[in-house]
Every structure is written in structure tokens, then in C-alpha cells.
Amino acid sequence: MGRLIKFLIYLICLCFIGLVGYAYIGPYFGADFSAPQNEVREPVILNAD
């Protein structure tokens, strides 16, 4: 049971390191993490009575 828990902890750490590495190295391989930027204009009606 102890070996299973230790294995799961190692697996979680390895996945976390892989995710952080992908976040840093991903843009070099074509992964685009930036949010799409569009200008949105909507009329605003103010009730100034």
C-alpha cells in the first residue's frame, strides 16, 4: 500500500513538471496559449433622469 501511494505521488509530481515544461516550451512547437483579441463595441444606454 505504501508503494502505491509513493508511486502516485511520483506520478503527480511528474505530471506537474511535464505541464510546467509544456507551458514554457509549447510556444516553440506551435502551441498558442494567447487569448483571441477582438475589439467589441456595444452601445450603452444611460438612464440619467
PDB file of N, CA, C and O in Angstrom, chain B, residues numbered from 101:
ATOM      1  N   MET B 101       0.823  -1.195   0.000  1.00  0.00           N
ATOM      2  CA  MET B 101       0.000   0.000   0.000  1.00  0.00           C
ATOM      3  C   MET B 101       0.864   1.254   0.000  1.00  0.00           C
ATOM      4  O   MET B 101       0.548   2.246  -0.658  1.00  0.00           O
ATOM      5  N   GLY B 102       1.964   1.190   0.753  1.00  0.00           N
ATOM      6  CA  GLY B 102       2.861   2.340   0.803  1.00  0.00           C
ATOM      7  C   GLY B 102       3.539   2.597  -0.526  1.00  0.00           C
ATOM      8  O   GLY B 102       3.769   3.745  -0.906  1.00  0.00           O
ATOM      9  N   ARG B 103       3.862   1.508  -1.241  1.00  0.00           N
ATOM     10  CA  ARG B 103       4.497   1.685  -2.552  1.00  0.00           C
ATOM     11  C   ARG B 103       3.534   2.303  -3.552  1.00  0.00           C
ATOM     12  O   ARG B 103       3.942   3.084  -4.412  1.00  0.00           O
ATOM     13  N   LEU B 104       2.242   1.953  -3.441  1.00  0.00           N
ATOM     14  CA  LEU B 104       1.238   2.519  -4.342  1.00  0.00           C
ATOM     15  C   LEU B 104       1.091   4.022  -4.108  1.00  0.00           C
ATOM     16  O   LEU B 104       1.014   4.792  -5.065  1.00  0.00           O
ATOM     17  N   ILE B 105       1.052   4.434  -2.869  1.00  0.00           N
ATOM     18  CA  ILE B 105       0.931   5.863  -2.555  1.00  0.00           C
ATOM     19  C   ILE B 105       2.177   6.612  -3.007  1.00  0.00           C
ATOM     20  O   ILE B 105       2.074   7.710  -3.556  1.00  0.00           O
ATOM     21  N   LYS B 106       3.324   6.045  -2.789  1.00  0.00           N
ATOM     22  CA  LYS B 106       4.580   6.667  -3.224  1.00  0.00           C
ATOM     23  C   LYS B 106       4.610   6.775  -4.752  1.00  0.00           C
ATOM     24  O   LYS B 106       5.056   7.788  -5.291  1.00  0.00           O
ATOM     25  N   PHE B 107       4.140   5.743  -5.448  1.00  0.00           N
ATOM     26  CA  PHE B 107       4.077   5.775  -6.911  1.00  0.00           C
ATOM     27  C   PHE B 107       3.135   6.878  -7.390  1.00  0.00           C
ATOM     28  O   PHE B 107       3.455   7.595  -8.337  1.00  0.00           O
ATOM     29  N   LEU B 108       1.973   7.020  -6.742  1.00  0.00           N
ATOM     30  CA  LEU B 108       1.022   8.065  -7.129  1.00  0.00           C
ATOM     31  C   LEU B 108       1.591   9.455  -6.884  1.00  0.00           C
ATOM     32  O   LEU B 108       1.368  10.361  -7.688  1.00  0.00           O
ATOM     33  N   ILE B 109       2.313   9.638  -5.799  1.00  0.00           N
ATOM     34  CA  ILE B 109       2.938  10.940  -5.524  1.00  0.00           C
ATOM     35  C   ILE B 109       3.983  11.258  -6.584  1.00  0.00           C
ATOM     36  O   ILE B 109       4.052  12.385  -7.075  1.00  0.00           O
ATOM     37  N   TYR B 110       4.801  10.263  -6.939  1.00  0.00           N
ATOM     38  CA  TYR B 110       5.789  10.475  -8.000  1.00  0.00           C
ATOM     39  C   TYR B 110       5.115  10.773  -9.330  1.00  0.00           C
ATOM     40  O   TYR B 110       5.591  11.616 -10.090  1.00  0.00           O
ATOM     41  N   LEU B 111       4.024  10.096  -9.615  1.00  0.00           N
ATOM     42  CA  LEU B 111       3.310  10.314 -10.865  1.00  0.00           C
ATOM     43  C   LEU B 111       2.712  11.716 -10.919  1.00  0.00           C
ATOM     44  O   LEU B 111       2.764  12.368 -11.962  1.00  0.00           O
ATOM     45  N   ILE B 112       2.155  12.181  -9.826  1.00  0.00           N
ATOM     46  CA  ILE B 112       1.583  13.529  -9.770  1.00  0.00           C
ATOM     47  C   ILE B 112       2.681  14.569  -9.950  1.00  0.00           C
ATOM     48  O   ILE B 112       2.488  15.547 -10.672  1.00  0.00           O
ATOM     49  N   CYS B 113       3.826  14.378  -9.308  1.00  0.00           N
ATOM     50  CA  CYS B 113       4.944  15.309  -9.460  1.00  0.00           C
ATOM     51  C   CYS B 113       5.449  15.328 -10.903  1.00  0.00           C
ATOM     52  O   CYS B 113       5.755  16.389 -11.446  1.00  0.00           O
ATOM     53  N   LEU B 114       5.534  14.165 -11.508  1.00  0.00           N
ATOM     54  CA  LEU B 114       5.999  14.082 -12.890  1.00  0.00           C
ATOM     55  C   LEU B 114       5.021  14.771 -13.839  1.00  0.00           C
ATOM     56  O   LEU B 114       5.441  15.457 -14.771  1.00  0.00           O
ATOM     57  N   CYS B 115       3.727  14.594 -13.607  1.00  0.00           N
ATOM     58  CA  CYS B 115       2.719  15.262 -14.438  1.00  0.00           C
ATOM     59  C   CYS B 115       2.792  16.777 -14.273  1.00  0.00           C
ATOM     60  O   CYS B 115       2.656  17.513 -15.250  1.00  0.00           O
ATOM     61  N   PHE B 116       3.003  17.241 -13.058  1.00  0.00           N
ATOM     62  CA  PHE B 116       3.110  18.678 -12.808  1.00  0.00           C
ATOM     63  C   PHE B 116       4.337  19.259 -13.512  1.00  0.00           C
ATOM     64  O   PHE B 116       4.255  20.325 -14.123  1.00  0.00           O
ATOM     65  N   ILE B 117       5.458  18.572 -13.431  1.00  0.00           N
ATOM     66  CA  ILE B 117       6.674  19.038 -14.104  1.00  0.00           C
ATOM     67  C   ILE B 117       6.468  19.035 -15.619  1.00  0.00           C
ATOM     68  O   ILE B 117       6.925  19.947 -16.309  1.00  0.00           O
ATOM     69  N   GLY B 118       5.788  18.022 -16.133  1.00  0.00           N
ATOM     70  CA  GLY B 118       5.500  17.971 -17.564  1.00  0.00           C
ATOM     71  C   GLY B 118       4.592  19.103 -18.008  1.00  0.00           C
ATOM     72  O   GLY B 118       4.795  19.676 -19.078  1.00  0.00           O
ATOM     73  N   LEU B 119       3.599  19.429 -17.205  1.00  0.00           N
ATOM     74  CA  LEU B 119       2.682  20.524 -17.542  1.00  0.00           C
ATOM     75  C   LEU B 119       3.397  21.867 -17.537  1.00  0.00           C
ATOM     76  O   LEU B 119       3.179  22.689 -18.427  1.00  0.00           O
ATOM     77  N   VAL B 120       4.236  22.092 -16.557  1.00  0.00           N
ATOM     78  CA  VAL B 120       5.001  23.341 -16.499  1.00  0.00           C
ATOM     79  C   VAL B 120       5.976  23.412 -17.677  1.00  0.00           C
ATOM     80  O   VAL B 120       6.132  24.468 -18.291  1.00  0.00           O
ATOM     81  N   GLY B 121       6.621  22.306 -17.987  1.00  0.00           N
ATOM     82  CA  GLY B 121       7.522  22.280 -19.137  1.00  0.00           C
ATOM     83  C   GLY B 121       6.795  22.542 -20.437  1.00  0.00           C
ATOM     84  O   GLY B 121       7.315  23.251 -21.299  1.00  0.00           O
ATOM     85  N   TYR B 122       5.615  21.993 -20.599  1.00  0.00           N
ATOM     86  CA  TYR B 122       4.826  22.229 -21.819  1.00  0.00           C
ATOM     87  C   TYR B 122       4.405  23.688 -21.915  1.00  0.00           C
ATOM     88  O   TYR B 122       4.359  24.251 -23.008  1.00  0.00           O
ATOM     89  N   ALA B 123       4.095  24.305 -20.772  1.00  0.00           N
ATOM     90  CA  ALA B 123       3.700  25.712 -20.785  1.00  0.00           C
ATOM     91  C   ALA B 123       4.856  26.605 -21.238  1.00  0.00           C
ATOM     92  O   ALA B 123       4.632  27.615 -21.905  1.00  0.00           O
ATOM     93  N   TYR B 124       6.082  26.242 -20.882  1.00  0.00           N
ATOM     94  CA  TYR B 124       7.237  27.050 -21.271  1.00  0.00           C
ATOM     95  C   TYR B 124       7.738  26.722 -22.677  1.00  0.00           C
ATOM     96  O   TYR B 124       8.136  27.622 -23.416  1.00  0.00           O
ATOM     97  N   ILE B 125       7.721  25.448 -23.051  1.00  0.00           N
ATOM     98  CA  ILE B 125       8.313  25.029 -24.321  1.00  0.00           C
ATOM     99  C   ILE B 125       7.267  24.938 -25.435  1.00  0.00           C
ATOM    100  O   ILE B 125       7.629  24.936 -26.612  1.00  0.00           O
ATOM    101  N   GLY B 126       5.992  24.863 -25.093  1.00  0.00           N
ATOM    102  CA  GLY B 126       4.920  24.704 -26.072  1.00  0.00           C
ATOM    103  C   GLY B 126       4.902  25.733 -27.187  1.00  0.00           C
ATOM    104  O   GLY B 126       4.713  25.350 -28.341  1.00  0.00           O
ATOM    105  N   PRO B 127       5.089  27.031 -26.908  1.00  0.00           N
ATOM    106  CA  PRO B 127       5.067  28.014 -27.994  1.00  0.00           C
ATOM    107  C   PRO B 127       6.156  27.798 -29.057  1.00  0.00           C
ATOM    108  O   PRO B 127       5.986  28.219 -30.201  1.00  0.00           O
ATOM    109  N   TYR B 128       7.251  27.158 -28.699  1.00  0.00           N
ATOM    110  CA  TYR B 128       8.290  26.876 -29.685  1.00  0.00           C
ATOM    111  C   TYR B 128       7.857  25.796 -30.669  1.00  0.00           C
ATOM    112  O   TYR B 128       8.403  25.703 -31.767  1.00  0.00           O
ATOM    113  N   PHE B 129       6.878  24.980 -30.282  1.00  0.00           N
ATOM    114  CA  PHE B 129       6.398  23.900 -31.134  1.00  0.00           C
ATOM    115  C   PHE B 129       5.049  24.206 -31.761  1.00  0.00           C
ATOM    116  O   PHE B 129       4.415  23.310 -32.318  1.00  0.00           O
ATOM    117  N   GLY B 130       4.595  25.456 -31.682  1.00  0.00           N
ATOM    118  CA  GLY B 130       3.370  25.866 -32.360  1.00  0.00           C
ATOM    119  C   GLY B 130       2.130  25.922 -31.497  1.00  0.00           C
ATOM    120  O   GLY B 130       1.053  26.214 -32.016  1.00  0.00           O
ATOM    121  N   ALA B 131       2.224  25.662 -30.225  1.00  0.00           N
ATOM    122  CA  ALA B 131       1.057  25.772 -29.349  1.00  0.00           C
ATOM    123  C   ALA B 131       0.873  27.237 -28.970  1.00  0.00           C
ATOM    124  O   ALA B 131       1.786  27.862 -28.429  1.00  0.00           O
ATOM    125  N   ASP B 132      -0.295  27.778 -29.250  1.00  0.00           N
ATOM    126  CA  ASP B 132      -0.561  29.194 -28.982  1.00  0.00           C
ATOM    127  C   ASP B 132      -1.485  29.296 -27.775  1.00  0.00           C
ATOM    128  O   ASP B 132      -2.633  28.856 -27.831  1.00  0.00           O
ATOM    129  N   PHE B 133      -0.988  29.875 -26.686  1.00  0.00           N
ATOM    130  CA  PHE B 133      -1.758  29.971 -25.456  1.00  0.00           C
ATOM    131  C   PHE B 133      -2.381  31.350 -25.257  1.00  0.00           C
ATOM    132  O   PHE B 133      -3.043  31.580 -24.245  1.00  0.00           O
ATOM    133  N   SER B 134      -2.186  32.265 -26.193  1.00  0.00           N
ATOM    134  CA  SER B 134      -2.717  33.613 -26.002  1.00  0.00           C
ATOM    135  C   SER B 134      -4.217  33.636 -26.291  1.00  0.00           C
ATOM    136  O   SER B 134      -4.720  32.880 -27.122  1.00  0.00           O
ATOM    137  N   ALA B 135      -4.899  34.502 -25.601  1.00  0.00           N
ATOM    138  CA  ALA B 135      -6.339  34.642 -25.783  1.00  0.00           C
ATOM    139  C   ALA B 135      -6.622  35.401 -27.079  1.00  0.00           C
ATOM    140  O   ALA B 135      -5.873  36.313 -27.430  1.00  0.00           O
ATOM    141  N   PRO B 136      -7.680  35.042 -27.788  1.00  0.00           N
ATOM    142  CA  PRO B 136      -8.026  35.787 -29.001  1.00  0.00           C
ATOM    143  C   PRO B 136      -8.431  37.217 -28.647  1.00  0.00           C
ATOM    144  O   PRO B 136      -9.184  37.446 -27.700  1.00  0.00           O
ATOM    145  N   GLN B 137      -7.922  38.167 -29.418  1.00  0.00           N
ATOM    146  CA  GLN B 137      -8.182  39.565 -29.126  1.00  0.00           C
ATOM    147  C   GLN B 137      -9.042  40.158 -30.241  1.00  0.00           C
ATOM    148  O   GLN B 137      -8.628  40.216 -31.399  1.00  0.00           O
ATOM    149  N   ASN B 138     -10.240  40.596 -29.874  1.00  0.00           N
ATOM    150  CA  ASN B 138     -11.149  41.256 -30.800  1.00  0.00           C
ATOM    151  C   ASN B 138     -11.644  42.529 -30.123  1.00  0.00           C
ATOM    152  O   ASN B 138     -11.830  42.574 -28.907  1.00  0.00           O
ATOM    153  N   GLU B 139     -11.848  43.539 -30.920  1.00  0.00           N
ATOM    154  CA  GLU B 139     -12.430  44.761 -30.373  1.00  0.00           C
ATOM    155  C   GLU B 139     -13.942  44.633 -30.442  1.00  0.00           C
ATOM    156  O   GLU B 139     -14.505  44.362 -31.503  1.00  0.00           O
ATOM    157  N   VAL B 140     -14.595  44.828 -29.304  1.00  0.00           N
ATOM    158  CA  VAL B 140     -16.046  44.710 -29.230  1.00  0.00           C
ATOM    159  C   VAL B 140     -16.607  46.067 -28.856  1.00  0.00           C
ATOM    160  O   VAL B 140     -16.230  46.649 -27.839  1.00  0.00           O
ATOM    161  N   ARG B 141     -17.516  46.570 -29.690  1.00  0.00           N
ATOM    162  CA  ARG B 141     -18.168  47.850 -29.396  1.00  0.00           C
ATOM    163  C   ARG B 141     -19.665  47.618 -29.287  1.00  0.00           C
ATOM    164  O   ARG B 141     -20.294  47.087 -30.202  1.00  0.00           O
ATOM    165  N   GLU B 142     -20.224  48.020 -28.161  1.00  0.00           N
ATOM    166  CA  GLU B 142     -21.644  47.882 -27.935  1.00  0.00           C
ATOM    167  C   GLU B 142     -22.176  49.212 -27.400  1.00  0.00           C
ATOM    168  O   GLU B 142     -21.570  49.815 -26.514  1.00  0.00           O
ATOM    169  N   PRO B 143     -23.299  49.664 -27.936  1.00  0.00           N
ATOM    170  CA  PRO B 143     -23.856  50.927 -27.431  1.00  0.00           C
ATOM    171  C   PRO B 143     -24.402  50.752 -26.015  1.00  0.00           C
ATOM    172  O   PRO B 143     -24.966  49.716 -25.664  1.00  0.00           O
ATOM    173  N   VAL B 144     -24.214  51.791 -25.223  1.00  0.00           N
ATOM    174  CA  VAL B 144     -24.678  51.785 -23.835  1.00  0.00           C
ATOM    175  C   VAL B 144     -25.724  52.877 -23.682  1.00  0.00           C
ATOM    176  O   VAL B 144     -25.480  54.032 -24.030  1.00  0.00           O
ATOM    177  N   ILE B 145     -26.878  52.515 -23.167  1.00  0.00           N
ATOM    178  CA  ILE B 145     -27.964  53.492 -22.961  1.00  0.00           C
ATOM    179  C   ILE B 145     -27.996  53.800 -21.461  1.00  0.00           C
ATOM    180  O   ILE B 145     -28.210  52.914 -20.634  1.00  0.00           O
ATOM    181  N   LEU B 146     -27.777  55.073 -21.133  1.00  0.00           N
ATOM    182  CA  LEU B 146     -27.785  55.502 -19.727  1.00  0.00           C
ATOM    183  C   LEU B 146     -29.103  56.187 -19.411  1.00  0.00           C
ATOM    184  O   LEU B 146     -29.538  57.061 -20.161  1.00  0.00           O
ATOM    185  N   ASN B 147     -29.731  55.816 -18.337  1.00  0.00           N
ATOM    186  CA  ASN B 147     -30.972  56.466 -17.894  1.00  0.00           C
ATOM    187  C   ASN B 147     -30.621  57.530 -16.874  1.00  0.00           C
ATOM    188  O   ASN B 147     -30.634  57.262 -15.672  1.00  0.00           O
ATOM    189  N   ALA B 148     -30.308  58.731 -17.332  1.00  0.00           N
ATOM    190  CA  ALA B 148     -29.901  59.825 -16.450  1.00  0.00           C
ATOM    191  C   ALA B 148     -31.081  60.743 -16.205  1.00  0.00           C
ATOM    192  O   ALA B 148     -31.120  61.857 -16.727  1.00  0.00           O
ATOM    193  N   ASP B 149     -32.034  60.292 -15.421  1.00  0.00           N
ATOM    194  CA  ASP B 149     -33.214  61.128 -15.114  1.00  0.00           C
ATOM    195  C   ASP B 149     -33.043  61.823 -13.802  1.00  0.00           C
ATOM    196  O   ASP B 149     -33.927  62.567 -13.377  1.00  0.00           O
TER     197      ASP B 149
END
